[in-house]
Amino acid sequence: MSRLIYHGSNVSVEHPEIKIAGFYKDFGFGFYCTELEKQAIRWALTKHPEHVVNEYVFDESEDLKKLVFKEMNDEWLDFVVACRNGKSHDYDLVEGPMADDTIWDYIEDFLDNNISREAFWVLVKFRYPTHQIVFCSDKALKTIRFKRSYEV
């Protein structure tokens, strides 16, 4: 099955690479995309000096070691916390909801014992839908094909 996915950037990214930098993201290091074009546009608008959305065709493969979160749940929360704290994993691909800045503030409150796990779930319940898919290995990157890029 093929799906259309997007990546927000400040440049056209015809040949994606896994970037390992000094900060940690929700699902660890990798190449982050989304199936929500509106979200990719929001990502692109945070980049400077240009705002570019890259569009890819993702050909799903059964050969990849995948972790998919259909929704925010305790397993998702624990995985995001671990990745944001620098813990690595061996998945080729991880997919699920995104912890945006507001949700990350709630996660930090949870980690600091300022709110309970139950309170965390009440606070994030009414957030708009988000989606991210991170390609964590070269094997996973081979499943996406560049289609086009456009400025926003």
C-alpha positions, 0 to 999 in steps of 0.5 A: 500500500502507498501513502502520501506523506509530507515533510516541512523544511526550509529546503527541498529534500529530494534525498532524505537522510537521518540526522543525528543531532544534539537534541531528542525528539518524540520518537528518537533520531530519524527523518520525520514526516506526517500524513497531514499536509496542514501539519507539514505546513505548520512545520515549514512555517517555523523554518527560515529563511524559506518555508518548503513542504516536501511531498513523498510516496511511502510504499509500506513494507512488511520487512521493516521493524515498526512500532505504530501508536494508533492513539496517545496511550500510556505506552506512547507516553512512556516511549516519548518520555524515553526518547526525549530523554535520549534512550535509543531503540531499534525500530526502522519506523515509528508512527503515531501522534505527536507531542507538540510544545503544549503536550510536551509541557504536560509531559514535563509536569508529569515527569516532575510529579506536578500532575498525575498520569490521569491529569495528563490524559485529561489535559491532552484529551481535547487537542487537535489531531497530530501525526508523525512518522519517523524513518529511523534506518536507511532501510526505512528511507528506501521506502519513500520516493520524492514526489515534489516540493513547494513553498508556502 
